[in-house]
Amino acid sequence: MNSNAFIDCFEDITSISFEKDSEIISICSYSLNYARIVSADLSNCNKLAFLNDTVFIFCIYLETVKLPHCITSIGGECFYVCPLQSINLPESLTKIKDNAFNGCRLTNITFPGNLTYIGNGAFYQCSLTSVTISGNLTYIGDHAFSECPLTASIINLRNISYIGDYAFSGSSLTSVTISGNLTYIGFKAFERCPLTEIINLRNVSYIGEYAFSNSKLTNITISGTDLCIDNYSFYECKSLINVTILGSISSIGNYSFYNCWNLTNITISDGLTYIGDYAFYNCTNLICFTISDGLAYVGFRAFQECKSLTNIAVTGHDAYIADDVFFWCYSLTSIALPNGVRYIGRYVFSCCISLTSIIITGSKTDIRDYAFYYCQSLTSITLSMNVTYVYSSLHTFEGCVNITNVTFLHSIKESYGHSNIFYYSSAKNVFVPRTFIVNDRNYIRYGTNLYVTSRTILSNSSRYFFGKKNVYVHYNNKKRDL
């Protein structure tokens, strides 16, 4: 059947059907576009293997279609904006192409077990409330079911490998079972879905931006290889309580778990190298978090306002901790920063009012302005391992009114301390067992006790600034005012 075959009689045709054992093998694109047909019965076309693109496009009265048992493919925009309410999809069907049923009025549909491909926009803005998906489906394209109600759907994607951008965005889907080889979840794939359950995310390598944002998920377990969780993936999932990530994960993007108020536990296996800006911002019920080996970057305000966070374990090497990361984590009691933490940004632990001790074991650590500002409960600071350089900036420990001990366990070959580093703090005792070279005479406050050993070496500049500050030196249990 050729294109525009009925162009001169569209207004006179209300239905189309074919005689038994019809020999027709192809219906060309636009053959019936704009026709006023209400029904189309193709069930006798037993040699018709596929429907071409745009066959019934803009048939604005078409409500019912019967397909033959041999159809394997439905072309792009085949039923575009038809008010279609009923169609049978035969078991032979393997592919539904882009926008095939876009804008139709279908309310329920069962997909055959041999279907492997649903294209972009295939059911976009349809009236679907009930969908049954099972079998061999491997690909769901962009916008495939976007803005469909899907209130009573069974989605069992046991062989799915790809879910495209906006695939179920804005639908009313509440549960999805994924037990296959899914590797890719696209941009806003389940955004704004009232999704409460998603089962068995195995072998995932990419979760796109906003993929599950504003959903109602409570628990999620993800396993994959070199997994990337992109920006905003679980943004404002306020019902989320537990997250378990197995396998290997490389990055957690900006705002990934932003405002997940009820998140209490997150378990992450090794391999994480990047935590983006605001990643866990305002996760007010998060209690503990372990940062694994290999972590290179913790982003701006990544854990700010995590007010229940009591423990943070950083085991990464050569890590960069950006500004404000733990700002206002007022339940945090202790922190150990391992060998290799090279940068501690501005206000990182500012207003962590329960923090009592800090251990920094980096080989070259840059501590920036106000890093520990107003940590009222902080009593001790320990710089251990092989610290060779300590760069400290303005007012780093300002307002730490209960500091009593600052301990340098090994040689400090060079310490660049800005004036007033301990401004308005109460640092009383400084322990220096080995080499201590400081270039700023205002590094330590007036009246501090300096404890040295037989192996302590003070640079000339150190002697100068200690002498000018009336620092008391303790050696062999004797106290001397320099």
C-alpha positions in Angstrom: 0.0 0.0 0.0 1.6 3.2 -1.2 1.9 6.6 0.6 -1.2 8.7 0.5 -3.1 5.8 -1.0 -6.5 7.2 0.2 -5.7 10.9 0.1 -8.8 11.8 -1.9 -11.3 9.7 0.1 -10.2 10.2 3.7 -13.5 11.9 4.7 -15.5 8.9 3.4 -13.6 6.1 5.1 -14.4 5.3 8.8 -12.9 1.9 9.1 -10.4 -0.3 7.2 -10.0 -4.1 7.2 -8.5 -6.8 5.0 -9.8 -10.1 3.6 -8.7 -13.4 5.1 -5.1 -14.4 4.1 -4.4 -11.0 2.6 -1.3 -10.9 0.5 -0.3 -7.4 1.6 3.3 -7.3 2.8 3.8 -3.6 3.4 1.9 -0.4 4.3 3.9 2.6 3.4 4.5 5.7 5.5 1.7 8.2 5.5 -0.7 5.8 3.8 -3.5 6.6 6.1 -2.4 9.9 7.7 -5.2 12.3 8.6 -7.8 9.6 7.6 -11.0 9.8 9.7 -11.1 6.1 10.4 -12.3 4.9 13.8 -11.0 1.3 13.5 -8.4 -0.6 11.6 -8.4 -4.4 11.5 -5.1 -5.8 10.1 -5.5 -9.2 11.7 -5.8 -11.0 8.4 -2.6 -9.5 7.0 -0.6 -12.6 7.8 2.4 -11.6 5.6 2.7 -8.1 7.2 5.9 -8.3 9.2 6.1 -4.7 10.3 4.3 -1.3 10.3 6.3 1.5 8.7 6.8 4.9 10.3 3.8 7.4 10.3 1.3 4.9 8.8 -1.6 6.2 11.0 -0.1 9.6 12.0 -2.7 12.2 12.9 -5.7 9.8 12.5 -7.5 11.8 15.1 -10.5 9.5 15.3 -8.8 6.2 15.4 -9.7 4.3 18.6 -9.2 0.5 17.9 -6.5 -1.4 16.0 -6.1 -5.2 15.6 -2.7 -6.4 14.5 -1.7 -9.7 12.9 0.2 -12.3 14.8 3.3 -11.8 12.7 4.1 -8.2 13.3 7.7 -7.7 14.6 8.0 -4.0 14.6 5.9 -0.9 14.9 7.4 2.2 13.2 8.2 5.6 14.5 5.2 7.9 15.0 3.0 5.1 13.6 0.0 6.1 15.8 1.2 9.6 16.8 -1.5 11.6 18.6 -4.2 9.1 17.7 -7.0 8.8 20.4 -6.2 5.1 20.4 -7.9 3.2 23.2 -7.3 -0.5 22.3 -4.6 -2.4 20.5 -3.3 -6.0 20.8 0.4 -6.5 20.7 1.3 -9.9 19.4 3.9 -12.2 20.8 6.0 -11.8 17.6 6.5 -8.1 18.4 10.2 -7.2 19.3 10.5 -3.5 18.7 8.3 -0.4 19.2 10.1 2.6 17.7 10.3 6.3 18.6 7.0 8.1 19.4 5.0 5.2 18.0 2.1 5.8 20.5 2.9 9.3 21.6 -0.2 11.1 22.9 -2.5 8.1 22.6 -5.4 7.4 25.0 -4.4 3.9 25.9 -5.2 3.1 29.5 -3.7 -0.4 29.8 -1.3 -2.5 27.9 0.5 -5.8 28.3 3.8 -6.1 26.5 4.7 -9.5 24.9 7.6 -11.5 26.2 9.6 -11.2 23.0 9.7 -7.4 23.1 13.2 -6.1 23.4 13.1 -2.4 22.5 10.8 0.6 23.4 12.0 3.7 21.6 12.1 7.4 22.6 8.7 8.9 23.5 7.0 5.7 22.5 4.1 6.2 25.0 4.8 9.8 26.0 1.8 11.5 27.6 -0.4 8.4 27.1 -3.3 7.8 29.5 -1.7 4.5 30.7 -2.6 3.5 34.2 -1.8 -0.1 34.0 1.3 -1.6 32.2 2.7 -5.1 32.5 6.3 -5.4 31.5 8.2 -8.7 31.7 10.3 -10.9 29.6 13.2 -9.9 27.4 13.0 -6.1 27.3 16.5 -4.6 27.2 16.0 -1.0 26.1 13.6 1.7 27.2 14.3 5.0 25.4 14.1 8.7 26.5 10.6 9.8 27.6 9.2 6.4 26.8 6.6 6.5 29.6 7.0 10.1 30.7 3.9 11.8 32.1 1.9 8.5 32.1 -0.2 7.8 35.2 1.0 4.2 35.6 -0.8 3.8 39.0 -1.3 0.1 38.8 1.6 -1.2 36.9 3.8 -4.3 37.1 7.3 -3.4 35.9 9.6 -6.4 36.0 12.7 -5.6 34.0 14.7 -8.7 34.4 16.9 -8.2 31.3 16.9 -4.5 31.0 20.3 -2.9 30.2 19.3 0.8 29.4 16.7 3.2 30.8 16.8 6.5 29.0 16.4 10.1 30.0 13.0 11.0 31.5 11.9 7.3 30.8 9.3 7.3 33.6 9.5 11.0 34.7 6.3 12.4 36.1 4.5 9.1 36.1 2.8 7.7 39.2 4.9 4.5 39.2 5.4 3.2 42.8 7.5 0.0 42.3 10.0 -1.4 39.9 11.8 -4.7 39.9 15.1 -4.8 38.1 16.9 -8.1 38.2 18.9 -8.1 35.0 22.0 -6.4 33.6 21.0 -2.7 33.9 24.1 -0.5 33.4 22.6 2.9 32.6 19.8 5.0 34.2 19.3 8.2 32.4 18.7 11.9 33.2 15.5 12.3 35.3 14.6 8.7 34.5 12.3 8.4 37.6 12.1 12.0 38.6 8.9 13.0 40.5 7.7 9.4 40.6 6.2 8.4 44.0 8.5 5.4 43.7 8.7 3.6 47.1 10.6 0.5 46.0 13.2 -0.4 43.4 14.5 -3.9 43.6 17.9 -5.3 42.6 19.9 -2.6 40.9 22.8 -4.9 39.9 25.7 -4.1 37.5 24.8 -0.5 37.3 27.6 1.8 36.0 25.8 5.1 35.7 22.9 6.8 37.5 22.1 10.0 35.7 21.3 13.5 37.0 18.0 13.8 38.8 17.4 10.1 38.1 15.4 9.5 41.3 15.0 13.0 42.5 11.9 13.8 44.6 10.9 10.1 44.7 9.6 8.3 47.8 12.2 5.6 48.0 13.0 4.4 51.5 15.7 1.9 50.9 18.0 1.2 48.0 20.8 -1.2 47.3 23.0 -0.7 44.3 25.9 -2.8 43.0 28.0 -2.1 40.0 31.5 -1.7 38.6 33.1 1.8 38.6 29.7 3.2 39.4 29.1 6.9 38.8 26.2 8.6 40.7 25.7 11.8 38.8 24.6 15.2 40.1 21.2 15.4 41.9 20.5 11.7 41.4 18.6 11.3 44.7 18.0 15.0 45.3 15.4 15.7 48.0 14.4 12.0 48.4 13.1 12.9 51.8 11.8 9.4 52.6 15.2 7.7 52.0 16.6 6.0 55.1 19.2 3.4 54.0 21.6 3.4 51.0 23.9 0.4 50.3 26.4 0.6 47.5 28.3 -2.6 46.7 30.9 -3.3 44.2 33.0 -0.4 43.2 32.0 3.3 43.0 34.0 6.1 41.5 32.1 9.2 42.2 29.1 10.8 44.0 28.1 14.0 42.2 27.0 17.4 43.3 23.8 17.5 45.3 23.4 13.7 44.9 21.7 13.2 48.3 20.9 16.9 49.0 18.1 17.3 51.6 17.6 13.6 52.2 16.4 14.4 55.7 15.7 10.9 56.8 18.9 9.2 55.5 20.5 7.6 58.5 22.8 5.0 57.0 24.9 4.9 53.9 27.3 2.0 53.2 29.9 2.5 50.5 32.5 0.0 49.3 36.0 0.9 48.3 36.9 2.8 45.2 35.2 6.2 45.8 37.4 9.0 44.6 35.1 12.0 44.4 32.3 13.4 46.5 30.8 16.5 44.9 29.6 19.8 46.3 26.5 19.7 48.6 26.4 15.9 48.1 24.9 15.2 51.5 23.9 18.7 52.5 21.3 18.8 55.2 21.1 15.0 55.7 20.1 15.8 59.2 19.8 12.2 60.4 23.0 10.8 58.9 25.0 9.3 61.8 28.2 8.0 60.3 30.1 7.9 57.1 33.4 6.3 56.0 35.5 7.8 53.3 37.4 5.0 51.7 40.9 4.6 50.3 41.6 6.5 47.1 39.3 9.5 47.9 40.8 12.6 46.2 38.1 15.2 46.6 35.4 16.1 49.1 33.3 19.0 47.7 32.1 22.3 49.0 29.6 21.9 51.8 29.3 18.2 51.1 28.2 17.4 54.6 27.1 20.8 55.9 24.2 20.7 58.3 24.5 16.9 58.9 23.6 17.6 62.5 23.4 14.0 63.6 26.8 13.0 62.2 28.9 11.7 65.0 31.7 9.9 63.3 33.6 10.5 60.1 36.4 8.2 59.0 38.7 9.5 56.3 41.0 6.9 54.9 41.8 8.4 51.6 45.2 9.5 50.4 46.1 12.9 48.8 42.6 14.1 49.7 41.4 17.6 49.1 38.7 18.7 51.6 37.0 21.8 50.2 35.5 24.7 52.1 32.6 24.3 54.6 32.4 20.5 54.2 31.4 19.8 57.8 30.1 23.2 58.8 27.5 23.0 61.5 27.9 19.2 62.0 27.4 19.9 65.7 27.2 16.2 66.8 30.6 15.3 65.4 32.9 14.4 68.3 36.2 13.4 66.7 38.0 13.4 63.4 41.2 11.6 62.2 42.7 12.8 59.0 45.2 10.3 57.5 48.5 10.6 55.8 48.0 12.3 52.5 45.2 14.8 53.3 46.7 17.8 51.5 44.1 20.5 51.9 41.6 21.4 54.7 39.5 24.2 53.4 38.0 27.3 55.0 35.4 26.7 57.7 35.6 22.9 57.1 34.8 22.1 60.8 33.5 25.5 61.8 30.9 25.4 64.5 31.3 21.6 65.1 30.6 22.4 68.8 30.9 18.8 70.0 34.3 18.1 68.4 36.8 17.3 71.1 39.9 16.1 69.3 41.7 16.3 66.0 44.4 14.0 64.6 46.1 15.1 61.4 48.7 12.8 59.9 49.3 14.3 56.5 52.8 14.8 55.1 52.0 18.2 53.7 48.8 19.7 54.9 47.4 23.1 54.0 44.9 24.3 56.7 43.0 27.3 55.7 41.2 30.2 57.3 38.7 29.5 60.1 39.0 25.7 59.5 38.1 24.9 63.1 36.4 28.2 63.9 34.3 28.1 67.1 34.8 24.4 67.9 34.0 25.1 71.5 34.6 21.6 72.9 38.0 21.1 71.1 40.6 20.3 73.7 43.5 18.7 71.8 45.1 18.8 68.4 47.7 16.2 67.3 49.9 16.5 64.3 51.6 13.1 63.9 53.3 10.7 61.5 55.7 12.5 59.1 54.4 16.0 59.0 56.9 18.1 57.1 54.9 21.2 56.3 51.9 22.8 58.0 50.4 25.8 56.4 47.9 27.6 58.6 45.9 30.7 57.9 44.1 33.4 59.6 42.0 32.5 62.7 42.2 28.8 62.0 41.4 27.9 65.6 39.6 31.1 66.6 37.0 30.6 69.3 38.3 27.2 70.4 38.1 28.3 74.0 38.9 24.9 75.5 42.0 23.9 73.7 44.7 22.8 76.2 47.2 20.7 74.2 48.7 21.1 70.7 51.1 18.2 70.0 53.6 17.8 67.2 54.7 14.2 67.4 57.4 14.4 64.7 59.6 17.0 63.1 57.9 20.0 61.7 60.4 21.1 59.1 58.5 24.2 58.1 55.3 25.7 59.5 53.8 28.7 57.8 51.4 30.1 60.5 49.5 33.3 59.9 49.1 35.8 62.6 46.3 35.0 65.0 46.0 31.4 64.1 45.0 30.7 67.8 43.2 34.0 68.1 40.6 33.9 70.9 41.5 30.3 71.8 42.9 28.9 75.0 45.9 26.9 73.7 48.0 26.4 76.8 50.5 23.6 76.1 52.5 22.9 72.9 54.5 19.7 72.7 57.5 19.7 70.3 59.7 16.6 70.5 61.8 17.3 67.5 62.6 20.0 64.9 60.2 22.9 64.9 60.6 25.7 62.4 58.1 28.5 62.4 58.2 31.7 60.3 55.6 33.8 62.1 56.2 35.3 65.5 52.5 35.5 66.3 51.9 31.8 65.8 51.4 30.9 69.5 49.5 33.1 72.0 50.9 34.8 75.0 51.5 32.7 78.1 51.7 29.3 76.3 53.8 26.4 77.8 56.2 24.9 75.4 57.3 21.3 76.1 60.6 20.2 74.5 62.9 17.2 74.7 66.7 16.6 74.2 66.0 16.2 70.5 64.0 19.4 70.0 65.6 21.8 67.6 64.1 25.3 67.5 65.0 27.6 64.6 66.3 31.1 65.2 62.9 32.5 64.1 61.2 30.1 66.5 63.4 31.4 69.4 62.6 34.9 68.4 58.9 34.7 68.4 58.8 32.5 71.6 60.9 35.1 73.4 58.8 38.0 72.3 55.6 36.2 73.4 56.7 35.3 76.9 56.3 31.5 76.2 57.3 29.2 79.0 59.6 26.4 78.0 59.6 23.1 79.9 62.6 20.9 79.8 63.6 18.2 82.3 60.7 19.3 84.4 62.1 22.8 84.7 60.2 25.8 83.5 61.9 28.8 81.9 60.5 32.1 80.7 62.1 32.9 77.3 
